Each structure stands twice: as C-alpha cells, then as structure tokens.
Amino acid sequence: MEKALKQLFDFQRFEDNDSLAALIADTHARYEKRELTLDEMDFISAAGMPEKPDKKTRR
C-alpha cells in the first residue's frame, strides 16, 4: 500500500489530476507531521529501557 501511495504522489507531480490532488491533501491532513508532547513521548521506547550496568556484575 505504501509503495502504491508513493507512486501516486510521484505521478501527481507530473499530472495535475484534481481528484488525485484531493486524495493527497486528505492523506496529508490525516498524517500531519508534528512534534510529540512530553506525555506522548512517555509511551515510546524504540530501543527498550536503558539500564545502567551494575558495577558488581561488570567483568
């Protein structure tokens, strides 16, 4: 699906299709880029929770 959307977006650069432009505008409106709030960042852990190694268990 993502590949098809990319192809349509690229196609629209060369063809000025009104219905495709409306679809692209709707997609951009739903997936707006913005900064996350600090509260939203609390739910993100892409690499897991970092833990400091215990000095006693270091080898």
C-alpha angles and dihedrals in degrees: 000000000000091000091052091051092050090051092050091049090050091047091052090059089067101030121051098216112170097205092047090048089054091050091050092048090051091050092049090049092053095046100042116172113236141146118269119243119240089253091054091048090060088070095054123089109154095167100029128253113316114234126192112234115250110247091223094058096046115114 
